[in-house]
Amino acid sequence: MFDSVMIQCPKCATENEIQSKGGDCTMTTYYEHNAPPMVMLDAIADKDYGVVTCKKCAAKYCLELVRVNAWKNKLTVETRVSTIISVTQKMHLE
């Protein structure tokens, strides 16, 4: 079982899914703004480095980790969606 994070394509605004096994794995669908931190971290660490190919327009984009905060026993994750040309380009940026 897994959870899903729906990420909006920056080119055509279609919602695309990244699966995550970082949370409770209750087949819950989240969005970038409401996914629990561990679900987001696992989605970013996806086997394809968080790269998504849009099912509508075929644009490639990725979910990137911006910041992780741990304050008073609360973990928060800040992310952003970035358009990329290829997986190779994404790996060179890291």
Secondary structure, 3 states (H helix, E strand, C coil): CCEEEEEECCCCCCEEEEEECCCCCCCCEEECCCCCHHHHHHHHCCCCCCEEECCCCCCEEEEEEEEEEEECCEEEEEEEEEEECCHHHHHHHC
